[in-house]
Amino acid sequence: MFKKVKNVLKLKKTTKQKGQDLLDIELKRKTTIIQYDQMVKDQFNQDSTIDTCKNKEYEDYKVQIEDSLIGIALKFDMSVELLKRINHLSSEFICQGMVLKVFKLNEENFQQEDNDEQDIEQDIWNYQIQQYRNIPMYYCMDDQNVKGLMSVREDMILFDTNNVQQQQGKRAIYNASISIRDINEAIVHVLPNSNGQKDYLIQILLNGIGRVEFEKKFRKKLEKYKKQKKSIATVFFRYQERNEQGKLFAEEVKLEMCNAITDLINHSIQNVQHQENLINLTKLPYIDLIDESNRYQHLIQKEELDNVIGKRMGRLWASISYVPKYKANSKCLNESLYKQLIELMPAIYRLCNWNIKFTIDKDGSSYQQLLLSLQNQHPFFFTIKDKDGNVFGAYVSSELQVSKLKFHGTGETFLFQQDELQMIPYYWKETNNDFVYCDSDGFCVGCGPSFGIFIDQKLYFGYNNPCSTFDNPRFTQNEKFLIQHFEVWTIEQL
């Protein structure tokens, strides 16, 4: 939304008062794009002269891919009807490369636009910030959803439960604040809930959790993670279903607001990167530690975070009325193992449904077909059940690409095995970067000195060994194992 408003106003000369610009933004916020364009066009045609302006000079303008007729009219201070008439246009259709006659703008016009553009951008920014105060949200925790109001500022996010808690006669203990500098990214999730409706959630990925002692102790390591955009924790907020009067919010409103909020947060992140000496005011009564950060456990001492970190993500699913669906007829995973495995993944992918993309039982043992099915598919995970009944596999964060030169992938990759009724993960130990290797003979995950899991191109057998990448044990009785079932899972495409 921020970009849309900004792009529209950039086309318009700022000879009118800024108050009128803000009214235009408010008008656009409350209407659809089509309605807004029509209103602006009608108003502009009323305010503009329709004569040919004989004292005006003309020049040629080449239409760009992002141009519209109303945009060009605004840019060159013309009415749409005049622009159509002097260019002999019967409709408003234009395409890239067309040459149109437009009013010639002198240097003073350009100077005025350059001088005022920064003021317009600041006005838009200030106006956007004002729009995102007291937004009805739930703070998703392990055992409950806490009702309150979210406000987004240019330097922080506030979640206030005071009014709600006081109305219920409770003490407000779940107020939260997040400094923008502690945020890596904000993401929108649209999920089906148990009532057959949709939940609209904002996930905030954190590189800091506001614990002074913790962040002092591990300052260098956390600064490294911050530069690498690695997140150590996450929080979720869910848009409320009803307003204060008990009326249901429209689905479109919830989606648009969530998208606008995340755009604003991510835009603020870019701005705050250039500012120094900001006071850190992050205070969170509940976060979910990203479980893939098991490899960070030497950083994060549990006793330091007992009063901050919530329980595992499985509890969070209950609080947002959502559980990943088990819809596949898997030969390797039952529903319990499937959900355990999803829980081990990076937080951003735990709220996705996964489906079987390839299986030798259905698709045969074609290695080329496997590679073809995984083009542009990442992350993915594969599961194996060998002839002895052992179940194991790997989560792979990157696309499976054939390369004879080197390993590829990221530290989010991990191995796992079934131990009785439980899934045991083996995360990256930072000893090497040998994550995934793929060539015409097969592919492997992990190495040092031997491959962690190697799948031969015949998809009939493989090799399993301890490797230094993940410090895993052998999952099979012998180094070489025979494949009974082999399944590759990818994220369900909506």
Secondary structure, 3 states (H helix, E strand, C coil): CHHHHHHHHHCCCCCCCHHHHHHHHHHHHCCCHHHHHHHHHHHHHHHCCCCCCCCCCEEEEECCCCCCHHHHHHHCCCCHHHHHHHCCCCCCCCCCCCEEEEECCCHHHHHHHHHHHHHHHHHHHHHHHHHCCCEEEEEECCCCEEEEEEEECCCEEEEECHHHHHHCCCCCCCCEEEEHHHEEEEEEEEEECCCCCEEEEEEEEECCCCCHHHHHHCHHHHHHHHHCCCCCEEEEEEECCECCCCCECCHHHHHHHHHHHHHHHHHHHHHHCCCCCCCCCCECCCEEECHHHHHHCCCCCHHHHCCCECCCHHHHHHHCCCCCCCCCCCCCCCHHHHHHHHHCCCHHHCCCCEEEEEEHHHHCCCHHHHHHHCCCCCCEEEEEEECCCCEEEEEECCCCCCCCCCCECCCCCEEEEEECCEEEEECCCCCCCCCEEEECCEEEECCCECCCEEEECCCCEEEECCECCCCCCCCCCCCEEEEEEEEEEEECCC
